[in-house]
Amino acid sequence: MKRLLPFLILSFPVILFLMEGCHPKQAPPPVEKPVVTVAVPSFNADTAYYFIQRQMDFGPRVPNTEAHDRCGAYLSSTLKGYTPNMIIQRGKVRAYNGTVLNMENIMASFNPDMKTRIFLAAHWDSRPFADHDPDPARRMLPVPAANDGASGVGVLLEVARQLNRQSPPVGVDIVLLDVEDYGPPEDERSQDSDEEWGLGAQYWAGNPHVPGYRARYGILLDMVGAADARFPEEYFSNYYAPDIVNKVWTIARDLGYQHYFVTDEGAMINDDHYFINTIMHVPTIDIIDLRPTSSNGTFFEQWHTTHDDMSIIDKSTLKVVGQVVLTVIYRE
């Protein structure tokens, strides 16, 4: 027994090893990934409303007018207060009637060294004539453009203020586009007049402010300030950037804004995003208020009239759009 005992003692690890081989090893417990909470700034609708009112104080921002020049200086100065990375793209474009227009596209960049970028855009000019005004005597007056112009810019100025306070996780470029609304009057339009709109967007898409500029995607805001706004999935947005439409509308639904961001398919809108998609080839969507049951058949009732003023701007709508845009940015 004295000789056998050492043998058993020495053999015991071998026996255990062999016994272990007879049973399948249990998988290690799953490692739980930490939950990352993204802090999204709260969009301030009061500030956005103030930015809209400041634009309106200059009067209609029709290209080649003093009001246009003064407002452009205000927008540039305001954005420069939030980022030193400013570019003003000046140029001349020719309107449908041959008029040469002085144009200013205003760009502000946040995290300019980041390669992963998105851009946010809106047009800041006013239409030179209210060709949809119910009063024929007022149809050659300029449009005040509170909703169709100033609302998108007001939202983006408040977004810029928030980006300055809390750095976003990606590079963000804010692009204020000029000469969007200088297309021909209603009675002079034809099927061939599409390229007579969005002149500032066409200029920028063909001549980016940074050579070789690329972005992951873009979001255009147009007519985003009226009460009871309705933002369906615009046709060209879905055609060129369906994944971005799904991303934005899903976030809107998560935030409880499904009554604003509806999943209906909207009309084909020849807006600035169309030219950015087709010329620059950056997938870009349009958040735009579409109302097929209105008297004009497409947009809000005061569209291209002298009644597009501050009385129709609703802070609740501004809050919805601004919060969705901020959430999209900070969830990247």
C-alpha positions, 0 to 999 in steps of 0.5 A: 500500500505504501507503493500504491499510494504515491501512484494514486496521488500522482495519477489523480491530476491525470484522472481529473484531466481525463474526466474534464475531457468527457464533459463539454465546457460551459460557455463563459457568462456573456459580458454586458456592454455598458449602456451609453447615454447620449446627452442631447441638448434641449432645443430652445424654441423661444430663441429660434423664434427670436432669430426669425423675428430678427430676420423679419426686422430687416424686411423681405430679404430679396437679393440685390436689396439693402435688406438682403445685404443687412440680413446677410451681415447679421447672419454671418455675425451671429454664426461667427459668435458660435464658431470661428470657422466661417466661410461666405461664398459670394458669387453672381447668378442669373435669374430666369428673367436675365437679372444678375443677382449678387449671391451669398451662401453662408457656411459655419463649421463645427469640429472642422477637422473631423472627417465624418461630417453632416450638413444642415441647410436652409435658404435665407432669401425672400421671394421677390413677388407674392404671386399666390396672394389672394389680392391681385394688386399685391402679387408684385410685392415681395414675400415677407418670408417668415415661414418660407425662409426665415423659419429654417434659418432660425432653427439652424441658428439655435442649433448652432448655439447648442453646438457651441455649448456642447460639442457634437460627436461628428463634424457639422456644417451649417449652410445658409443658401441664397437665391432659392426663391427667385423662380418665375411667377406662376403664370410664366412657369413651364416644365423646363423652369425647374433649374431656375430655382435653387440657384444658390444651392446649384452654385454651392453643389457645383463649387463646394466651399471646401474643395472635394467636400464630402458629407455622410448626408445632409438635412434641408429645412424648409417651411418648418415654423407654421402651426399644425405643420405636417412633414411627410416623406418627400419623394426625392428624399426617399429616392436619393436618401431612404436610409436617412429618411428612415433614421430621422423619422424613426427618431421623431417617432421615438420622441413622440412627434409622429403627428408631425413627422408622418410616414405618408409619401409626399410630393416631388418637391424641386427644392435645394436638396434636389440639386445637392443630390444630383450635382454634389451627390451627397444624400440629402433629405428635405424636412418640409411642410406639405399640405395637399389639402390647402388652397394652393394644393401643396404648401401652407395657406400663406405660401408665396403671399404677403401674409407669410409673416410672424403671425403664422409662426408657432413655437411648438413646431419650431421645438419639434423640428429643432429637437429632432435635428439635435437628436439626430446629430448627437446620436451619430 
